[in-house]
Amino acid sequence: MRPKTFKQFASSLDLDVPPNDWPEALQSLWFDAKGDWEASHNIAQDLPTTMGSWIHAYLHRKEGDKWNAGYWYDRAGRSFPNYSLEEELEELVEANL
């Protein structure tokens, strides 16, 4: 079942894998929240959407690659954020609920 709130999303992190009926963007964010940057990135880089670009940007920001993150934020039509990664993750999740 698709979560309706960030709190429900966070509760799903007890699972071993994200539900396969979730959209790929939400699955990507789930893997990131579980600490699996690589699995998250593998999904995000194959999403040819504005949301895919935003998640891709967030992931490169998280790894400390500011130049690459900036490129993907531009592709997503977003400014480089000046708030925490945790806040951005929550914003991304909520945008995908």
FENQUI-V312383 format. One record per residue. N is the residue number from 1. SS is DSSP state (A for helix, B for strand, O for the rest). PSI is psi in whole degrees, 0 to 359 (NA if undefined). BURIAL is I if it has 24 or more other ideal C-beta (glycine too) atoms within 12 Angstrom, else O. Layout:
BEGIN
n->N ss->SS psi->PSI burial->BURIAL
n->N ss->SS psi->PSI burial->BURIAL
END
This chain:
BEGIN
n->1 ss->O psi->134 burial->O
n->2 ss->O psi->133 burial->O
n->3 ss->O psi->153 burial->I
n->4 ss->O psi->346 burial->O
n->5 ss->O psi->164 burial->O
n->6 ss->A psi->323 burial->I
n->7 ss->A psi->317 burial->O
n->8 ss->A psi->321 burial->O
n->9 ss->A psi->312 burial->I
n->10 ss->A psi->323 burial->O
n->11 ss->A psi->332 burial->O
n->12 ss->A psi->348 burial->I
n->13 ss->A psi->352 burial->O
n->14 ss->A psi->343 burial->O
n->15 ss->O psi->161 burial->O
n->16 ss->O psi->330 burial->O
n->17 ss->O psi->156 burial->O
n->18 ss->O psi->152 burial->I
n->19 ss->O psi->134 burial->O
n->20 ss->O psi->352 burial->O
n->21 ss->O psi->0 burial->O
n->22 ss->O psi->150 burial->I
n->23 ss->O psi->151 burial->I
n->24 ss->A psi->323 burial->I
n->25 ss->A psi->317 burial->I
n->26 ss->A psi->323 burial->I
n->27 ss->A psi->318 burial->I
n->28 ss->A psi->314 burial->I
n->29 ss->A psi->325 burial->I
n->30 ss->A psi->313 burial->I
n->31 ss->A psi->320 burial->I
n->32 ss->A psi->314 burial->I
n->33 ss->A psi->334 burial->I
n->34 ss->O psi->354 burial->O
n->35 ss->O psi->11 burial->O
n->36 ss->O psi->78 burial->O
n->37 ss->A psi->316 burial->I
n->38 ss->A psi->312 burial->O
n->39 ss->A psi->320 burial->O
n->40 ss->A psi->313 burial->I
n->41 ss->A psi->320 burial->I
n->42 ss->A psi->323 burial->O
n->43 ss->A psi->310 burial->I
n->44 ss->A psi->320 burial->I
n->45 ss->O psi->344 burial->I
n->46 ss->O psi->6 burial->O
n->47 ss->O psi->106 burial->I
n->48 ss->O psi->49 burial->O
n->49 ss->O psi->168 burial->O
n->50 ss->A psi->320 burial->O
n->51 ss->A psi->318 burial->I
n->52 ss->A psi->319 burial->I
n->53 ss->A psi->321 burial->I
n->54 ss->A psi->314 burial->I
n->55 ss->A psi->318 burial->I
n->56 ss->A psi->317 burial->I
n->57 ss->A psi->311 burial->I
n->58 ss->A psi->315 burial->I
n->59 ss->A psi->320 burial->I
n->60 ss->A psi->327 burial->I
n->61 ss->A psi->317 burial->I
n->62 ss->A psi->322 burial->I
n->63 ss->A psi->354 burial->O
n->64 ss->O psi->10 burial->O
n->65 ss->O psi->81 burial->O
n->66 ss->A psi->319 burial->O
n->67 ss->A psi->310 burial->O
n->68 ss->A psi->319 burial->O
n->69 ss->A psi->315 burial->I
n->70 ss->A psi->319 burial->O
n->71 ss->A psi->314 burial->O
n->72 ss->A psi->327 burial->I
n->73 ss->A psi->319 burial->I
n->74 ss->A psi->315 burial->O
n->75 ss->A psi->330 burial->I
n->76 ss->A psi->354 burial->I
n->77 ss->O psi->31 burial->O
n->78 ss->O psi->153 burial->I
n->79 ss->O psi->154 burial->O
n->80 ss->O psi->124 burial->O
n->81 ss->O psi->152 burial->I
n->82 ss->O psi->33 burial->O
n->83 ss->O psi->175 burial->O
n->84 ss->O psi->158 burial->O
n->85 ss->A psi->323 burial->O
n->86 ss->A psi->318 burial->O
n->87 ss->A psi->321 burial->O
n->88 ss->A psi->321 burial->I
n->89 ss->A psi->314 burial->I
n->90 ss->A psi->318 burial->I
n->91 ss->A psi->318 burial->O
n->92 ss->A psi->313 burial->I
n->93 ss->A psi->311 burial->I
n->94 ss->A psi->327 burial->O
n->95 ss->A psi->342 burial->O
n->96 ss->O psi->3 burial->I
n->97 ss->O psi->NA burial->O
END
